[in-house]
Amino acid sequence: MNIETVWNNVLKNEGEIFHQIKGKEFSYTVSNSGNSICLSTTNQTISKSLLAQAVDLMPFNNTAPLQHLRAPSYLFAVLTDSRIV
């Protein structure tokens, strides 16, 4: 999976409901710059470059490989969703 395909799918699914590994729901909006997403349940953002770092670690079965990155549970939720990958 490459970051451009993932990012295009992220853009297409703005506002949709996603689920963290423990079931907590969230959505996101694309920032005004178009290079990051703003999470609905925290004031953290996920940049396209951060998402690319996580894509390079795929596949993963839990958040452990993502713990060194910001917002690992959100990254996991987005990158394991069938709408995105």
VENNORPE-V746033 format. One record per residue. N is the residue number from 1. RES is the residue in one small letter. PHI is phi as a letter, one per 20 degrees, with the letter a starting at -180 (999 if undefined). NEAR is the number of other C-alpha atoms within 8 Angstrom. Layout:
n,res,phi,near
N,RES,PHI,NEAR
N,RES,PHI,NEAR
This chain:
n,res,phi,near
1,m,999,6
2,n,d,6
3,i,f,9
4,e,f,6
5,t,f,8
6,v,f,11
7,w,f,9
8,n,f,8
9,n,f,11
10,v,f,9
11,l,f,8
12,k,f,6
13,n,d,9
14,e,g,10
15,g,n,7
16,e,f,7
17,i,e,7
18,f,c,10
19,h,c,10
20,q,f,12
21,i,g,9
22,k,e,5
23,g,n,6
24,k,f,7
25,e,e,8
26,f,b,11
27,s,c,12
28,y,b,11
29,t,c,10
30,v,e,11
31,s,f,9
32,n,g,4
33,s,f,5
34,g,m,7
35,n,d,8
36,s,b,11
37,i,d,12
38,c,d,12
39,l,e,13
40,s,f,9
41,t,d,6
42,t,b,5
43,n,e,7
44,q,e,7
45,t,c,8
46,i,c,13
47,s,e,9
48,k,g,9
49,s,f,6
50,l,f,10
51,l,f,11
52,a,f,9
53,q,f,8
54,a,f,11
55,v,g,11
56,d,f,6
57,l,e,9
58,m,f,6
59,p,e,4
60,f,b,7
61,n,d,4
62,n,b,7
63,t,e,10
64,a,g,5
65,p,f,8
66,l,d,11
67,q,f,8
68,h,e,6
69,l,d,8
70,r,f,7
71,a,l,8
72,p,g,11
73,s,f,9
74,y,f,8
75,l,g,12
76,f,g,13
77,a,f,12
78,v,f,9
79,l,e,9
80,t,d,8
81,d,e,9
82,s,f,5
83,r,f,6
84,i,d,11
85,v,d,9
